[in-house]
């Protein structure tokens, strides 16, 4: 792991794998969407609305997973001053926020026909909305200070505090009465979903992972190159300064 | 084989299923386009800076 901590090495590796990752993501979407929309049966109770699950559930998984990674990256930035940790946290945050928004919107569109309402202020939905605001707060703090290091530190503290929300989301359906059903895909004793629905779900889940990886690598590359650009501009500025002094 | 009309109708739930997929697609595209735009911008800025430096020499 330590070998990839070097930003230059990371950039070279990223440049090499990114085209493959993009191609795999596109392929994943083709397979996933085919299975989700065409190649799987309607549910005997929910009818065709069950197809919303193939987007909603993987998006919610990604939203939680990305936040966990933002929190871990923030912790390793504060504790070990890992050179890529801040970059990883900053790159992950908007992508995680996007998946959170997808989970919220698709959940709402699923709730209307199945529960009779787009939204209720129950524990699961409210804690998930809080997750979205945690992402927004993290992104806002990163851009809030002229001193980037200060912004990164404040954002990291927020991200770590916000980790408390993850178990709340996970167990909200067991701790409180909510409209949202408890976990029903992976339970104690293994997978409990029918295989005809398991494949589209897993195909979409894998595709969302690939998408997130590609999107985060792209953003990490951008952030590293932006840092390089700032350094070079500073160096150029100093060069002009010394030349001016020399000519006086 | 299901015909295309009933595929679009989604068993009467078209008003929920299609907006759900549409919203997901729009959000993923937006986050991707935003990211690759920023990367192209920084690539170009670095390139310009390098050319400028080469011409100074």
Interface residues (C-beta under 8 A of the other chain):
Chain A: X33 X37 X38 X42 X47 X48 X49 X51 X52 X55 X56 X59 X94 X95 X98 X101 X102 X105 X106 X109 X110 X112 X113 X211 X215 X218 X219 X221 X222 X225 X226 X228 X229 X232 X233 X236
Chain B: X2 X7 X10 X11 X12 X13 X16 X17 X19 X20 X21 X23 X24 X27 X28 X30 X31 X32 X34 X35 X36 X38 X39 X42 X43 X45 X46 X49 X52 X53
